[in-house]
Amino acid sequence: MANAFFEVPIATNEPVLSYAPGSPERAAVQAAYAEMKGQVLDIPMHIGGKKVTTKDKIKITPPHDHKKVIAKYSKGNSTHVKDAINAALKAKPAWEAMPWQERAAIFLKAADLLAGPFRAKMNAATMLGQSKNVFQAEIDCVAEMCDFFRFNAQYMTQLYAEQPESAPGIWNRMEHRPLEGFVFAITPFNFTSIAGNLCAAPAMLGNVCVWKPAETQIYSAEVIMEIFEAAGLPAGVINLIYTDGPVAGDIIFSHKDFAGLHFTGSTKVFQNLWQTIGNNISKYRSYPRIVGETGGKDFVVAHSSADAKEVATALVRGAFEYQGQKCSAASRAYIPKGLWREVKKYMIADLESIKMGSPEDFTNFVNAVIDKRAFDKISGYIANVRKSKKAEIVAGGGYDKSKGYFIEPTVIETSDPKYTTMCEEIFGPVLTVHPYDARKFEEILEVVDNTSPYALTGAIFAKDRAAVDLATNKLRHSAGNFYINDKPTGAVVGQQPFGGARGSGTNDKAGSILNLLRWVSPRTIKENFVPPTDYRYPFLGED
């Protein structure tokens, strides 16, 4: 039995490799990509440590080459949902009782496996299945996921170490128990690291999980499970199922042992799930924890003192990296009219130099949007701009789905700060710019705050410090992650804990101890070393 107070290795951010021509990491990813592209995988569900297949096979195709089949996954039904719940609850007593350092070791090992022998495979899977260029894949599915595992292990030790004060003759202790029941993790397509973290963070603290990923992320989800299993995660702790959302929801949200929801996805879906949980509240053993990161309509505000080139670069990167399919992507910008002429010139020059195509070609900055539904939605917004008298396309605007779901990075200029594309979440490579009167900077900050129901990320560009201070205060509740002279994307675990409020979620800050606090239920233990033997207190004595 361990009798030491263990300290996990100090967490540091995983270095992002360059993938420059001639580098070994570039060659390794290219080889892995070519090998995986040439296969048609049969992807099973993972329930109770077993690989579960069904006769209902669904094809997986790359977004950039939708006629190419790279895998088929086994679609599950209600039976598999029940089996996953039962497997999780069966695994729970032993997993909960496992010493914390053993749980930590599993995920620390997973991080090192990911950074080492699985690095090329994980990157290739994300590039192929989700159409990310190698850099966008690297910062997501390798660096950020490693960071989640390592920093969460460090935060877990910090959480357990916090103990209450004790009076003389008393020993007060605090233990942080896992939740009573199972956690349901619903994960998105756009970040492989989010998929890994949403099930792993609760599990690290002794919880058991049922995990349902987005259909368009199943290809890389399989690699995540492969890493978990290689790291020694016990059977049944995390169970990976591929079912329709309503099929899973009807069973899970009616189960008495449902203990928590860890969600990233659309605001509307999250609100519907919250309502369902509320309607079923009397069925549960305890009040479920509900943690969600949802939509965004992220902004960039430039002051007249801002540097035009800096603003242009931030907008090109912030709006168009990973085809704008980031919760944090810059989607609306407010730029003084005089400055906009210069910013627009720089942006158009940058966009003319950008190549678009398959991530297999490392010279492509932009790849495909995730699927046909996304393509149709995004291209519909662009088509409507062409009919509008309030807005015009100043760059891009082209799209083609004949081979892959390709949409050009598109910049829209509008005189109306309430124009549709300034207000509605598009989740694609579309940026709308509203040039404003530089004398009305404070007024435009009010517009920024009131335009969107979301409050995820935002940025202010200015050299004038008074302008920075004014924007920081005026936009206090407009973004959970606020950036000064930087693009509103690229939060790093341990540096910028991520999450927003309002319509953007519960702001429980993935990548910080705040998120882990949601997956434990504290118990206070008081021990009296010399219990009293007389009920009488001194005040009862007679004068």
Salt bridges, closest charged atoms under 4 A:
GLU14 OE2 - ARG119 NH1 2.93
GLU14 OE1 - ARG150 NH1 2.69
ASP42 OD1 - LYS57 NZ 3.10
ASP65 OD1 - LYS403 NZ 3.37
GLU96 OE1 - LYS92 NZ 3.38
ASP112 OD1 - ARG150 NH2 2.73
GLU138 OE2 - ARG119 NH2 2.55
ASP140 OD2 - LYS132 NZ 2.79
GLU175 OE2 - ARG523 NE 2.50
GLU222 OE1 - HIS46 NE2 2.87
GLU226 OE1 - LYS121 NZ 2.77
GLU229 OE2 - HIS46 ND1 2.94
ASP244 OD1 - LYS75 NZ 2.95
ASP257 OD2 - HIS255 ND1 3.97
ASP257 OD2 - LYS256 NZ 3.17
ASP257 OD1 - ARG285 NE 3.05
GLU321 OE1 - LYS326 NZ 3.91
ASP350 OD1 - LYS309 NZ 3.77
GLU360 OE1 - LYS37 NZ 2.92
ASP361 OD2 - LYS355 NZ 3.49
ASP376 OD2 - LYS372 NZ 2.70
ASP376 OD1 - LYS401 NZ 3.15
GLU413 OE1 - LYS344 NZ 3.28
ASP416 OD2 - LYS390 NZ 3.76
ASP437 OD2 - ARG439 NH2 2.77
GLU442 OE2 - LYS474 NZ 3.43
GLU446 OE2 - LYS474 NZ 2.75
ASP449 OD1 - ARG502 NH2 3.03
ASP508 OD2 - ARG518 NH1 2.98
GLU527 OE1 - ARG173 NH1 3.11
ASP534 OD1 - ARG536 NH1 3.04
